[in-house]
Amino acid sequence: RRRARRNCRAGLKGELFYRGGMRSLPHMGNRRPNKVSYDRYINIRSSGRGWKGGRGDHFVVRWTGQLHINRGGRYTFCLVSDDGSKMYLNGGLVVNNDGLHGMRNRCGARNLRRGSYRVKVAVFEHGGGFGCIWRYRGADTRNRMILVGQNGRSISQCRRKPRGSQRRRAPRRSQRRRARRNCRAGLKGELFY
C-alpha cells in the first residue's frame, strides 16, 4: 500500500501513439505508447507543433487518471479540439467531438456523486493544427468553467477513499506493551528531600 501511495502522481498520464491515415479517433487498446508524460491539466492551444516534442502530424494522445468529485451534483464537461476527441467517465462516453475539423467545442453533462471516477480523454491529429482543451463546471468549481485539474487535487493516478471511511489502525504490540507497563493500579507516590 505504501509503495502504491508513493507512486500515486497528481495529474493525468498522457500516452502518445504514432499512427497515420486516421479520419476518426481509433481505439488504441493495449498498444505500447511511443512516449509517456504527465500533465496537470489539458490546455493545448491549436498550433502546427505536436505534443511534447513529438512529430506534428498523424498521432493519437490518450490521457488517463482519476477524477475526484468532492461535492455531488450536475457537472458539464467540454472538449475543444483539432482534430477529433472523446471523453469517457468510468468507461461511458460523455463528450464526442470526433472527426476531421479545426478547433471545435463539444460538451456533455452527467450527475455525479462524491467520489473518484476513472477518466479517459483521447485526441487524434491527422494534419495541420493540433490542439486540445478540457474544461468542466459544477459544484466543485462554483459553477464556473475551468480546466479540469486546475483546482488543486481534482486529478490524480489513484482512486481516493472518501473521508470518514478510513478505520483507525490498532496500535502495534510494542506500543500496547508500553501502554500496559505505564498503566498501574493505585496511586504513584514520590518522595522529595
Salt bridges, closest charged atoms under 4 A:
GLU15 OE1 - ARG62 NH2 2.90
ASP39 OD1 - LYS52 NZ 2.58
ASP98 OD2 - LYS86 NZ 3.85
ASP140 OD1 - ARG71 NE 3.63
GLU190 OE2 - LYS188 NZ 3.72
